[in-house]
Amino acid sequence: MTSRLPPLRGIEAFVAAAHALSFTAAAERLHLSVSAVSRRVASLEDALEVTLFHRFNRALRLTTAGKRYLKALEPALDQLAEASDAIKPPRGNRQLLKIDVLQSFAVLWLLPRLDRFHAAHPGIELRLSTSGGKPDFGRDGVDAAIRIAEAPPVGTTGERLFELRCTPVVSPALVRGGPGLRKPPIRKPQDIAQHVLLGLVRPRGFWEAWLKAAKVKPFKAKGTARFDSLHLLYEAAANGMGVALAFDRLVQPYLRDKRLVAPFKLAVDLPYSYWLISRAAERKPLAAFRRWLKAEIAR
């Protein structure tokens, strides 16, 4: 049987690279060098006698064969994870639950509330990871993930946690104005044109949606900067770098501490939501976590 199997390390490297579409990201995830990941994928391609990736200077794209292979592998990896979990020694009465979340969601919303989850469910051992990429339910044994999306990815089930609404936020100094401020204070939406616009690397288009709703005429920004996490985005705004477009629920810690202020009441609904997504049949610990999340959101 084993003689018919392709190199398993190659499969591991292929799946990680296919989800991230990057050998570099796969290497970070697997704690390997980029060249080691590339060699393992090449070895797998040699064994299969097919090309799995189109390779570009800084990107990867799955070939047709690669897409078919990934689709066929994922259920098998799920079965391997389930079989491994089934033979592990019992953990007393505690049940393990693995959730992969976006780092900013964890820091700004989830962690301050987790003590209530542990108090309500002492029999569940919750393990959080923050990979941020496409969740690998098979290889990592992750039960569920929390992601921003318009809809759950194909092949998963999803529970919408809350929709996203955005509004500008700035350092209080940019609203107060006064001596020493080198930029004009922000008193009306049109004043934003005199400041650096801060946003996320992806998804994009949020600033355009808010400015249109605020009826601000098109303008050439004084500058722009984008960040790969909300945490960094809000820190940049709190330090006076510019005006950030914030998600209303996740910016609340900064507003409560008065490190940021929202100069305008206008908030725009976005086509994206936070989703709790999973692939396997829902286990009791995950069902308990999902119910707890919904109750916290409703508080």
Secondary structure, DSSP 8 states (H G I E B T S, - for coil): -GGGS--HHHHHHHHHHHHHT-HHHHHHHHT--HHHHHHHHHHHHHHHTS--EEE-SS-EEE-HHHHHHHHHHHHHHHHHHHHHHHHS---TT-EEEEEEE-HHHIIIIIGGGHHHHHHH-TTEEEEEE---SS--TTTS---EEEEEESS--TT-EEEEEEEEEEEEEB-HHHHH--TT--S----SGGGGGGS-EEEESSS--HHHHHHHHTT------S-EEEESSHHHHHHHHHTTS-EEEEETTTTHHHHHTTSSB------EEEEEEEEEEE-S---HHHHHHHHHHHHHHH-
